[in-house]
Amino acid sequence: MITKIIFLVIFFGVMIGVGLYSRKHATNVNDFVLGGRSVGPWLTAFAYGTSYFSAVVFVGYAGQFGYKYGLAATWIGIGNALIGSLLAWVILGRRTRVMTKHLSAATMPDYFGKRFDSNALRIAASVISFVFLIPYTASVYNGLSRLFEMAFDIPYAVCVIVMAALTCVYVVLGGYMATAINDFIQGIVMLFGIVAVIVAVLNGQGGFYEAVRQLSTFESDVPVTMGQQGVFASFFGPDLPNLLGVVILTSLGTWGLPQMVHKFYAIKDEKSIKTGTIISTVFAIVVSGGCYFLGGFARLFDTDAIYNESGKIVYDAIIPSMLSTLPDILIGIVIVLVLSASMSTLSSLVLTSSSTLTLDFIKGNIIKDMTEKKQLLCMRIFLVVFLAISVVIALDPPDFIAQLMGISWGALAGAFLAPFIYGLRWKGVTKASVWASFACGVLLTVANMFFKFIASPINAGAIAMIAGLIIVPVVSLITPKMKKEKVDEIFTCLDETVVVHKRNSIEEE
């Protein structure tokens, strides 16, 4: 117990220390929200990765999808690395940084407002962001708190409140720079922690080959492959179509999440984007691939501990059950690992939400003349409010994490993904098509919450994203275009000639 407490005290001390150090980088709005657009590749890549992978992934998704798909769940982690990280950086990184700087856009709603010359779009996007980031945030607490209960026997409510309070302190003090520095430290913990946990768990099962042999003895309980033996140890798992839906939502969905895309706004320069792409991809392979790989052995831990009183399986209890037999020092590492993942995601979410509400909703609409000092104060107040609301929701959570996560991720990515990508690359995108994408993403997700015409909220989110990618170009072709002069001016930033060192350039033949 002493070991675990020491780990926590050191961890919390470092987090608060970074917040105090970063106060000097949070004296104006640009610094507080974007770190002065001067954040290096290592900090940005780790900020991207740690915001991506939280307790939702390690406890919720790894447990749920590992149990459902066996070792094939590792494909989700690989998809996260190749699509959610590598392709996101390659396709979005440079253009996002260049265009948002040209437009002086600090948030995704701000980007929509200036790119499509519409204050109404900016307000709508800010409301969507705020509403659907709340369930995302609430989902982060749940998985973490289950681990705390297992390790320290601390009540769930206490875990939630303490975590929210500590996150609040360092983000309020240091803004984006405090978040980025802490993300880097937390990312290092995650990299080493996940490797140590996988080795320890597999050794407890007689090693990798023995664990796979045991897993291959389980028969499928999925209708598609019912009764087949060995599917949970196979390459494609028991239900490939639904597995692909999960890969699409958790990988492609990051392209439309405000708190993820925000990282590209703040990165320093072209060279940093190239370096950050490599670092972010490697990080995702190790952390996300490792989480889902570990979850793939979930059925080996099918004990009474993972079922509730009615006999229904509680997916969030699977990973804590796998870890409960580890030595104290490893449990301490796991606690800090998941705490790191969760607090980094939480800080990113609350910063995104508070800045969006302040800059895109309050400023210029409710308060016409808003000084820089008032904007900073307003963002800090909203940080506290946002955390408080998410705590209230987290204290009475739904049955499992992935439900909350799927709803939030589906609505945000379904609404924003298509207009954001097309807006960066195609001059022909119209305001009407953006409205159509917003409506499709939100209405499909919300309607499915109540009527459940699509069984899984995960698949509903994936369908909303794909629908948006079709709707935006179709609607754009039949609705009035923006003024050519306005659009041409926006895209001039991509045509500017820049001088780079020869080693960083590709010579033309």
RODO-2510 file (C-alpha; in nm, 4 decimals, decimal comma):
residues 509
     n   res          X          Y          Z
     1     m     0,0000     0,0000     0,0000
     2     i     0,2868     0,2374     0,0927
     3     t     0,4439     0,1897    -0,2520
     4     k     0,1213     0,2807    -0,4302
     5     i     0,0717     0,5921    -0,2160
     6     i     0,4296     0,7098    -0,2818
     7     f     0,3744     0,6726    -0,6579
     8     l     0,0584     0,8844    -0,6353
     9     v     0,2132     1,1579    -0,4186
    10     i     0,5073     1,1978    -0,6596
    11     f     0,2735     1,1981    -0,9601
    12     f     0,0385     1,4629    -0,8199
    13     g     0,3312     1,6733    -0,7023
    14     v     0,4818     1,6795    -1,0530
    15     m     0,1470     1,7718    -1,2123
    16     i     0,0917     2,0683    -0,9802
    17     g     0,4567     2,1740    -1,0180
    18     v     0,4215     2,1867    -1,3962
    19     g     0,1044     2,3951    -1,3589
    20     l     0,2895     2,6483    -1,1407
    21     y     0,5879     2,6555    -1,3815
    22     s     0,3612     2,7102    -1,6831
    23     r     0,1846     3,0167    -1,5414
    24     k     0,4297     3,2387    -1,7297
    25     h     0,3119     3,0777    -2,0572
    26     a    -0,0536     3,1593    -1,9909
    27     t    -0,0592     3,5390    -1,9715
    28     n    -0,2754     3,5964    -2,2817
    29     v    -0,5427     3,4125    -2,4805
    30     n    -0,3060     3,2872    -2,7530
    31     d    -0,0673     3,1441    -2,4925
    32     f    -0,3437     2,9954    -2,2751
    33     v    -0,5242     2,8212    -2,5632
    34     l    -0,2417     2,7453    -2,8093
    35     g     0,0854     2,7780    -2,6190
    36     g     0,1736     3,0709    -2,8481
    37     r     0,1666     2,8335    -3,1508
    38     s     0,5251     2,7426    -3,0630
    39     v     0,4944     2,3916    -2,9187
    40     g     0,7627     2,1478    -3,0355
    41     p     0,7123     1,8036    -3,1992
    42     w     0,7705     1,5878    -2,8902
    43     l     0,5269     1,7797    -2,6715
    44     t     0,2657     1,7959    -2,9513
    45     a     0,2961     1,4270    -3,0437
    46     f     0,2657     1,3154    -2,6836
    47     a    -0,0205     1,5605    -2,6246
    48     y    -0,1995     1,4076    -2,9248
    49     g    -0,1370     1,0507    -2,8096
    50     t    -0,2240     1,0965    -2,4439
    51     s    -0,5438     1,2867    -2,5320
    52     y    -0,6327     0,9958    -2,7612
    53     f    -0,5842     0,7136    -2,5114
    54     s    -0,7434     0,7395    -2,1661
    55     a    -0,9046     0,5107    -1,9108
    56     v    -1,1810     0,4772    -2,1666
    57     v    -0,9410     0,2841    -2,3883
    58     f    -0,7388     0,1018    -2,1225
    59     v    -1,0293    -0,0049    -1,9020
    60     g    -1,3490     0,0354    -2,1074
    61     y    -1,2642    -0,0389    -2,4697
    62     a    -0,9801    -0,2850    -2,4063
    63     g    -1,2009    -0,4876    -2,1721
    64     q    -1,5148    -0,4758    -2,3844
    65     f    -1,3650    -0,5324    -2,7282
    66     g    -1,0960    -0,7700    -2,6046
    67     y    -1,3697    -0,9893    -2,4578
    68     k    -1,5826    -0,9671    -2,7736
    69     y    -1,3132    -1,0112    -3,0400
    70     g    -1,0201    -1,1780    -2,8647
    71     l    -0,6714    -1,1127    -3,0042
    72     a    -0,8287    -0,9615    -3,3192
    73     a    -0,9034    -0,6562    -3,1020
    74     t    -0,5361    -0,5679    -3,1587
    75     w    -0,6458    -0,4492    -3,5043
    76     i    -0,8252    -0,1618    -3,3299
    77     g    -0,4921    -0,0473    -3,1850
    78     i    -0,3192    -0,0864    -3,5223
    79     g    -0,6013     0,1136    -3,6871
    80     n    -0,5610     0,3834    -3,4214
    81     a    -0,1897     0,4054    -3,5016
    82     l    -0,2097     0,4000    -3,8819
    83     i    -0,5370     0,5870    -3,9416
    84     g    -0,5956     0,7798    -3,6187
    85     s    -0,2334     0,8962    -3,5838
    86     l    -0,0186     0,8518    -3,8979
    87     l    -0,2775     0,9470    -4,1625
    88     a    -0,4261     1,2193    -3,9404
    89     w    -0,0872     1,3898    -3,9143
    90     v    -0,0070     1,3438    -4,2847
    91     i    -0,3433     1,4606    -4,4210
    92     l    -0,4465     1,7170    -4,1594
    93     g    -0,1322     1,8316    -3,9780
    94     r     0,0255     2,0894    -4,2090
    95     r    -0,2926     2,2228    -4,3670
    96     t    -0,4633     2,2627    -4,0307
    97     r    -0,1697     2,4526    -3,8869
    98     v    -0,1264     2,6797    -4,1903
    99     m    -0,4954     2,7580    -4,2511
   100     t    -0,5937     2,8116    -3,8865
   101     k    -0,2982     3,0476    -3,8416
   102     h    -0,3971     3,2357    -4,1586
   103     l    -0,7564     3,2651    -4,0354
   104     s    -0,6435     3,3411    -3,6766
   105     a    -0,8674     3,0542    -3,5626
   106     a    -0,7973     2,9209    -3,2138
   107     t    -1,0711     2,6532    -3,1983
   108     m    -1,2602     2,4250    -3,4355
   109     p    -1,5851     2,6312    -3,4141
   110     d    -1,3751     2,9423    -3,4832
   111     y    -1,2340     2,7668    -3,7903
   112     f    -1,5852     2,6848    -3,9180
   113     g    -1,7008     3,0415    -3,8599
   114     k    -1,4085     3,2013    -4,0473
   115     r    -1,3635     2,9378    -4,3171
   116     f    -1,7304     2,9549    -4,4159
   117     d    -1,7856     3,3202    -4,3204
   118     s    -2,0715     3,2376    -4,0828
   119     n    -2,1071     3,3378    -3,7196
   120     a    -2,4123     3,1104    -3,6919
   121     l    -2,1987     2,8075    -3,7863
   122     r    -1,9436     2,9071    -3,5244
   123     i    -2,2096     2,9315    -3,2523
   124     a    -2,3708     2,6000    -3,3547
   125     a    -2,0334     2,4217    -3,3540
   126     s    -1,9481     2,5618    -3,0094
   127     v    -2,2794     2,4383    -2,8646
   128     i    -2,2331     2,0913    -3,0189
   129     s    -1,8780     2,0763    -2,8808
   130     f    -1,9784     2,1725    -2,5302
   131     v    -2,2817     1,9428    -2,5094
   132     f    -2,1114     1,6307    -2,6425
   133     l    -1,7734     1,6757    -2,4769
   134     i    -1,9442     1,6432    -2,1385
   135     p    -2,0328     1,2719    -2,1715
   136     y    -1,6845     1,2113    -2,3140
   137     t    -1,5333     1,3690    -2,0040
   138     a    -1,7657     1,1807    -1,7698
   139     s    -1,6568     0,8529    -1,9264
   140     v    -1,2919     0,9211    -1,8410
   141     y    -1,3510     0,9090    -1,4640
   142     n    -1,5349     0,5805    -1,4543
   143     g    -1,2609     0,3403    -1,5603
   144     l    -1,0021     0,5106    -1,3458
   145     s    -1,2187     0,4994    -1,0388
   146     r    -1,2717     0,1256    -1,0732
   147     l    -0,8951     0,0781    -1,0573
   148     f    -0,8701     0,3023    -0,7502
   149     e    -1,1399     0,1002    -0,5772
   150     m    -0,9484    -0,2185    -0,6563
   151     a    -0,6104    -0,0846    -0,5395
   152     f    -0,6985     0,1413    -0,2451
   153     d    -1,0568     0,0575    -0,1539
   154     i    -1,1389     0,4288    -0,1954
   155     p    -1,5044     0,5212    -0,2699
   156     y    -1,5838     0,5969    -0,6306
   157     a    -1,7103     0,9508    -0,5546
   158     v    -1,3878     1,0478    -0,3792
   159     c    -1,1787     0,9294    -0,6778
   160     v    -1,3855     1,1322    -0,9217
   161     i    -1,3775     1,4543    -0,7183
   162     v    -1,0034     1,4392    -0,6395
   163     m    -0,9088     1,3696    -1,0013
   164     a    -1,1258     1,6560    -1,1275
   165     a    -0,9858     1,8973    -0,8683
   166     l    -0,6204     1,8184    -0,9477
   167     t    -0,6768     1,8453    -1,3230
   168     c    -0,8564     2,1734    -1,2683
   169     v    -0,5629     2,3195    -1,0724
   170     y    -0,2898     2,2637    -1,3306
   171     v    -0,5011     2,3546    -1,6359
   172     v    -0,6357     2,6741    -1,4736
   173     l    -0,2811     2,7734    -1,3767
   174     g    -0,0893     2,6936    -1,6948
   175     g    -0,3361     2,6471    -1,9823
   176     y    -0,2228     2,4563    -2,2934
   177     m     0,1485     2,4609    -2,2118
   178     a     0,0884     2,3007    -1,8697
   179     t    -0,1275     2,0410    -2,0408
   180     a     0,1367     1,9691    -2,3075
   181     i     0,4275     1,9348    -2,0612
   182     n     0,2229     1,7106    -1,8327
   183     d     0,1102     1,5087    -2,1346
   184     f     0,4747     1,4430    -2,2211
   185     i     0,5543     1,3202    -1,8699
   186     q     0,2343     1,1153    -1,8604
   187     g     0,3102     0,9690    -2,2038
   188     i     0,6500     0,8377    -2,0864
   189     v     0,4736     0,6662    -1,7959
   190     m     0,2188     0,5142    -2,0346
   191     l     0,4846     0,3749    -2,2707
   192     f     0,6794     0,1933    -2,0014
   193     g     0,3727     0,1048    -1,7967
   194     i     0,1804    -0,0760    -2,0698
   195     v     0,4839    -0,2911    -2,1640
   196     a     0,5435    -0,3872    -1,7988
   197     v     0,1776    -0,4772    -1,7444
   198     i     0,1526    -0,6951    -2,0576
   199     v     0,4670    -0,8898    -1,9611
   200     a     0,3430    -0,9398    -1,6033
   201     v    -0,0080    -1,0523    -1,7022
   202     l     0,1130    -1,2991    -1,9675
   203     n     0,3763    -1,4432    -1,7341
   204     g     0,0953    -1,5081    -1,4866
   205     q    -0,0718    -1,7239    -1,7543
   206     g     0,2391    -1,9295    -1,8324
   207     g     0,3749    -1,7027    -2,1054
   208     f     0,2471    -1,5830    -2,4439
   209     y     0,2171    -1,9179    -2,6222
   210     e     0,0403    -2,0848    -2,3305
   211     a    -0,2021    -1,7925    -2,3006
   212     v    -0,2839    -1,8136    -2,6744
   213     r    -0,3325    -2,1924    -2,6461
   214     q    -0,5791    -2,1443    -2,3594
   215     l    -0,7612    -1,8715    -2,5515
   216     s    -0,8022    -2,0989    -2,8548
   217     t    -1,0096    -2,3452    -2,6508
   218     f    -1,3027    -2,1019    -2,6114
   219     e    -1,6020    -2,1460    -2,8423
   220     s    -1,7594    -1,8460    -3,0128
   221     d    -2,0790    -1,7043    -2,8580
   222     v    -2,1298    -1,4578    -3,1451
   223     p    -2,4160    -1,5425    -3,3912
   224     v    -2,1910    -1,5058    -3,6989
   225     t    -1,9471    -1,7765    -3,5827
   226     m    -2,1529    -1,9475    -3,3101
   227     g    -1,9877    -2,2575    -3,1678
   228     q    -1,6612    -2,2271    -3,3594
   229     q    -1,3489    -2,2995    -3,1585
   230     g    -1,0325    -2,0901    -3,1764
   231     v    -1,1893    -1,7693    -3,3121
   232     f    -1,0768    -1,5603    -3,0137
   233     a    -0,7148    -1,6498    -3,0885
   234     s    -0,7527    -1,5983    -3,4642
   235     f    -0,6416    -1,3179    -3,6938
   236     f    -0,9884    -1,1831    -3,7741
   237     g    -1,1839    -1,2773    -3,4628
   238     p    -1,5451    -1,3953    -3,4321
   239     d    -1,7214    -1,0930    -3,5882
   240     l    -1,5167    -0,9060    -3,8497
   241     p    -1,7893    -0,6598    -3,9742
   242     n    -1,8545    -0,5177    -3,6266
   243     l    -1,4820    -0,5100    -3,5555
   244     l    -1,4349    -0,2900    -3,8649
   245     g    -1,7035    -0,0516    -3,7308
   246     v    -1,5040    -0,0116    -3,4102
   247     v    -1,1817     0,0481    -3,6056
   248     i    -1,3505     0,3192    -3,8162
   249     l    -1,5005     0,5069    -3,5212
   250     t    -1,1964     0,4940    -3,2941
   251     s    -0,9473     0,5699    -3,5740
   252     l    -1,1107     0,7947    -3,8329
   253     g    -1,3251     0,9583    -3,5651
   254     t    -1,0243     1,1400    -3,4152
   255     w    -1,0025     1,3516    -3,7320
   256     g    -1,3229     1,5281    -3,6335
   257     l    -1,2716     1,5663    -3,2574
   258     p    -1,2028     1,9294    -3,1544
   259     q    -0,9619     1,8392    -2,8728
   260     m    -0,7507     1,6227    -3,1091
   261     v    -0,7328     1,8557    -3,4091
   262     h    -0,6507     2,1411    -3,1696
   263     k    -0,2994     1,9945    -3,1288
   264     f    -0,2170     2,0812    -3,4912
   265     y    -0,3103     2,4460    -3,4323
   266     a    -0,0360     2,4833    -3,1709
   267     i     0,2610     2,3041    -3,3335
   268     k     0,5633     2,5188    -3,4114
   269     d     0,6592     2,4592    -3,7754
   270     e     0,6833     2,2299    -4,0796
   271     k     0,9788     2,0307    -3,9498
   272     s     0,7965     1,9733    -3,6207
   273     i     0,5010     1,8221    -3,8067
   274     k     0,7267     1,5680    -3,9802
   275     t     0,8947     1,4687    -3,6543
   276     g     0,5661     1,4680    -3,4646
   277     t     0,4115     1,2301    -3,7202
   278     i     0,6715     0,9621    -3,6479
   279     i     0,6628     1,0056    -3,2691
   280     s     0,2820     1,0041    -3,2542
   281     t     0,2552     0,6874    -3,4671
   282     v     0,5096     0,4932    -3,2605
   283     f     0,3370     0,6048    -2,9411
   284     a    -0,0016     0,4843    -3,0699
   285     i     0,1362     0,1460    -3,1794
   286     v     0,2827     0,0796    -2,8345
   287     v     0,0052     0,2229    -2,6160
   288     s    -0,3122     0,1544    -2,8138
   289     g    -0,1869    -0,1686    -2,9696
   290     g    -0,0691    -0,2803    -2,6247
   291     c    -0,4020    -0,1985    -2,4564
   292     y    -0,6123    -0,3954    -2,7046
   293     f    -0,3602    -0,6793    -2,7195
   294     l    -0,3839    -0,7106    -2,3412
   295     g    -0,7645    -0,6949    -2,3574
   296     g    -0,7594    -0,9772    -2,6133
   297     f    -0,6842    -1,2238    -2,3315
   298     a    -0,9914    -1,1134    -2,1326
   299     r    -1,1690    -1,4493    -2,1523
   300     l    -0,8888    -1,6107    -1,9561
   301     f    -1,0063    -1,3998    -1,6624
   302     d    -1,3774    -1,4858    -1,6900
   303     t    -1,4522    -1,5053    -1,3152
   304     d    -1,7394    -1,4029    -1,0882
   305     a    -1,5661    -1,0663    -1,0339
   306     i    -1,6645    -0,9392    -1,3819
   307     y    -2,0399    -1,0052    -1,3431
   308     n    -2,2985    -0,7929    -1,1642
   309     e    -2,5736    -0,9176    -0,9332
   310     s    -2,8086    -0,9967    -1,2220
   311     g    -2,5452    -1,2091    -1,3924
   312     k    -2,4674    -0,9559    -1,6636
   313     i    -2,1033    -0,9043    -1,7594
   314     v    -1,9523    -0,5678    -1,6585
   315     y    -1,6895    -0,4939    -1,9229
   316     d    -1,5266    -0,2194    -1,7179
   317     a    -1,4440    -0,4769    -1,4483
   318     i    -1,2409    -0,7037    -1,6792
   319     i    -0,9096    -0,5158    -1,6874
   320     p    -0,9119    -0,4400    -1,3099
   321     s    -0,9776    -0,8116    -1,2548
   322     m    -0,6783    -0,9011    -1,4760
   323     l    -0,4571    -0,6685    -1,2739
   324     s    -0,5793    -0,7483    -0,9238
   325     t    -0,3248    -1,0290    -0,8691
   326     l    -0,0182    -0,8253    -0,9706
   327     p     0,2445    -0,7230    -0,7103
   328     d     0,2000    -0,3871    -0,5331
   329     i     0,4733    -0,2137    -0,7301
   330     l     0,3133    -0,3111    -1,0630
   331     i    -0,0330    -0,2076    -0,9449
   332     g     0,1230     0,1256    -0,8485
   333     i     0,2614     0,1579    -1,2030
   334     v    -0,0800     0,0684    -1,3480
   335     i    -0,2540     0,3279    -1,1313
   336     v    -0,0138     0,5985    -1,2429
   337     l    -0,0402     0,4715    -1,6044
   338     v    -0,4186     0,4996    -1,6162
   339     l    -0,4157     0,8189    -1,4103
   340     s    -0,1741     0,9668    -1,6647
   341     a    -0,3886     0,8624    -1,9578
   342     s    -0,7066     0,9900    -1,7981
   343     m    -0,5832     1,3259    -1,6690
   344     s    -0,4202     1,4105    -2,0017
   345     t    -0,7446     1,3404    -2,1845
   346     l    -0,9467     1,5241    -1,9218
   347     s    -0,7274     1,8346    -1,9346
   348     s    -0,7483     1,8433    -2,3136
   349     l    -1,1278     1,8100    -2,3081
   350     v    -1,1924     2,0827    -2,0506
   351     l    -0,9493     2,3251    -2,2151
   352     t    -1,1141     2,2703    -2,5545
   353     s    -1,4634     2,3110    -2,4170
   354     s    -1,3955     2,6218    -2,2075
   355     s    -1,2043     2,7995    -2,4847
   356     t    -1,4748     2,7143    -2,7371
   357     l    -1,7558     2,8513    -2,5216
   358     t    -1,5643     3,1666    -2,4343
   359     l    -1,4162     3,2566    -2,7720
   360     d    -1,6911     3,1282    -3,0012
   361     f    -2,0108     3,1728    -2,8013
   362     i    -1,9678     3,4380    -2,5310
   363     k    -1,7206     3,6739    -2,7013
   364     g    -1,8863     3,8987    -2,9604
   365     n    -2,2322     3,7452    -2,9121
   366     i    -2,3258     3,7801    -2,5449
   367     i    -2,0438     4,0168    -2,4419
   368     k    -1,9597     4,2476    -2,7319
   369     d    -1,6428     4,4118    -2,6009
   370     m    -1,4469     4,1441    -2,4179
   371     t    -1,0949     4,2321    -2,3069
   372     e    -0,8145     3,9756    -2,3048
   373     k    -0,8223     3,9687    -1,9239
   374     k    -1,1969     3,8976    -1,9225
   375     q    -1,1546     3,6202    -2,1820
   376     l    -0,8915     3,4471    -1,9675
   377     l    -1,1094     3,4790    -1,6577
   378     c    -1,4124     3,3454    -1,8445
   379     m    -1,2194     3,0431    -1,9768
   380     r    -1,0942     2,9594    -1,6290
   381     i    -1,4456     2,9832    -1,4862
   382     f    -1,5823     2,7564    -1,7600
   383     l    -1,3040     2,5079    -1,6891
   384     v    -1,4362     2,4715    -1,3367
   385     v    -1,8023     2,4602    -1,4487
   386     f    -1,7310     2,2012    -1,7169
   387     l    -1,5480     1,9757    -1,4723
   388     a    -1,8264     2,0111    -1,2162
   389     i    -2,0948     1,9077    -1,4671
   390     s    -1,8926     1,6080    -1,5840
   391     v    -1,8387     1,5018    -1,2203
   392     v    -2,2146     1,5089    -1,1570
   393     i    -2,2717     1,2842    -1,4604
   394     a    -1,9841     1,0537    -1,3660
   395     l    -2,1265     1,0014    -1,0156
   396     d    -2,4332     0,8377    -1,1692
   397     p    -2,2810     0,6696    -1,4764
   398     p    -2,4444     0,4344    -1,7284
   399     d    -2,3738     0,0623    -1,7325
   400     f    -2,0431     0,0851    -1,9149
   401     i    -1,7975     0,3426    -2,0386
   402     a    -1,8125     0,2687    -2,4088
   403     q    -2,1789     0,3706    -2,4238
   404     l    -2,0985     0,7268    -2,3178
   405     m    -1,7881     0,7345    -2,5312
   406     g    -1,9661     0,6053    -2,8415
   407     i    -2,2428     0,8665    -2,8153
   408     s    -2,0021     1,1549    -2,7700
   409     w    -1,7467     1,0435    -3,0264
   410     g    -2,0161     0,9618    -3,2810
   411     a    -2,1946     1,2974    -3,2529
   412     l    -1,8780     1,5097    -3,2645
   413     a    -1,6984     1,3207    -3,5389
   414     g    -2,0235     1,2703    -3,7337
   415     a    -2,0915     1,6443    -3,7299
   416     f    -1,7396     1,7854    -3,7761
   417     l    -1,5232     1,5332    -3,9607
   418     a    -1,6483     1,5836    -4,3173
   419     p    -1,6777     1,9662    -4,3278
   420     f    -1,3401     2,0026    -4,1554
   421     i    -1,1509     1,7786    -4,4004
   422     y    -1,3267     1,9043    -4,7121
   423     g    -1,2945     2,2632    -4,5900
   424     l    -0,9153     2,2292    -4,5751
   425     r    -0,8841     2,0867    -4,9252
   426     w    -1,1786     2,1881    -5,1450
   427     k    -1,2874     2,5394    -5,2340
   428     g    -1,6329     2,4177    -5,3381
   429     v    -1,7673     2,3335    -4,9897
   430     t    -2,0848     2,5345    -4,9141
   431     k    -2,2381     2,6615    -4,5898
   432     a    -2,5482     2,4491    -4,6502
   433     s    -2,3375     2,1307    -4,6681
   434     v    -2,1767     2,2133    -4,3323
   435     w    -2,5201     2,2620    -4,1747
   436     a    -2,6328     1,9320    -4,3284
   437     s    -2,3323     1,7503    -4,1775
   438     f    -2,3919     1,9059    -3,8338
   439     a    -2,7575     1,8005    -3,8444
   440     c    -2,6802     1,4469    -3,9655
   441     g    -2,4146     1,3768    -3,7007
   442     v    -2,6153     1,5106    -3,4078
   443     l    -2,9629     1,3880    -3,5079
   444     l    -2,8499     1,0369    -3,6011
   445     t    -2,6609     0,9935    -3,2740
   446     v    -2,9332     1,1424    -3,0520
   447     a    -3,2148     0,9546    -3,2277
   448     n    -3,0235     0,6297    -3,1864
   449     m    -2,9846     0,6994    -2,8128
   450     f    -3,3631     0,6912    -2,7719
   451     f    -3,4840     0,4501    -3,0415
   452     k    -3,1777     0,2203    -3,0739
   453     f    -3,2400     0,1392    -3,4429
   454     i    -2,8656     0,0724    -3,4636
   455     a    -2,7763    -0,1732    -3,1872
   456     s    -2,4320    -0,0342    -3,1078
   457     p    -2,3617     0,3387    -3,0448
   458     i    -2,0152     0,2639    -3,1834
   459     n    -2,1569     0,1571    -3,5199
   460     a    -2,4015     0,4499    -3,5142
   461     g    -2,1063     0,6877    -3,4815
   462     a    -1,9183     0,5181    -3,7667
   463     i    -2,2283     0,5432    -3,9906
   464     a    -2,2702     0,9147    -3,9000
   465     m    -1,9115     0,9863    -4,0094
   466     i    -1,9433     0,7990    -4,3386
   467     a    -2,2782     0,9698    -4,4054
   468     g    -2,1157     1,3112    -4,3511
   469     l    -1,8386     1,2297    -4,6002
   470     i    -2,1091     1,1635    -4,8621
   471     i    -2,3500     1,4427    -4,7654
   472     v    -2,1003     1,7327    -4,7764
   473     p    -1,9896     1,6940    -5,1433
   474     v    -2,3432     1,6075    -5,2628
   475     v    -2,5054     1,9077    -5,0908
   476     s    -2,2167     2,1322    -5,1991
   477     l    -2,2829     2,0529    -5,5647
   478     i    -2,6489     2,1642    -5,5487
   479     t    -2,6375     2,4619    -5,3100
   480     p    -2,5090     2,8207    -5,3569
   481     k    -2,1330     2,8622    -5,3492
   482     m    -1,9388     3,1044    -5,1327
   483     k    -1,7993     3,4205    -5,2936
   484     k    -1,4998     3,3193    -5,5085
   485     e    -1,2869     3,6123    -5,3901
   486     k    -1,3410     3,5173    -5,0259
   487     v    -1,2524     3,1511    -5,0792
   488     d    -0,9483     3,2315    -5,2947
   489     e    -0,8161     3,4626    -5,0236
   490     i    -0,8515     3,1871    -4,7609
   491     f    -0,6579     2,9390    -4,9742
   492     t    -0,3742     3,1812    -5,0565
   493     c    -0,1973     3,0647    -4,7398
   494     l    -0,1431     2,7230    -4,9005
   495     d     0,0197     2,8777    -5,2076
   496     e     0,2769     3,0887    -5,0227
   497     t     0,6411     3,0137    -5,1059
   498     v     0,8538     2,9233    -4,8050
   499     v     1,2276     2,8607    -4,7822
   500     v     1,3434     2,5425    -4,6103
   501     h     1,6763     2,3704    -4,5599
   502     k     1,7617     2,1356    -4,8437
   503     r     1,7719     1,8354    -4,6090
   504     n     1,4062     1,8982    -4,5274
   505     s     1,2904     1,9394    -4,8890
   506     i     1,2106     1,7027    -5,1748
   507     e     1,3781     1,8041    -5,4998
   508     e     1,1752     1,7996    -5,8191
   509     e     1,3010     1,5839    -6,1034
***
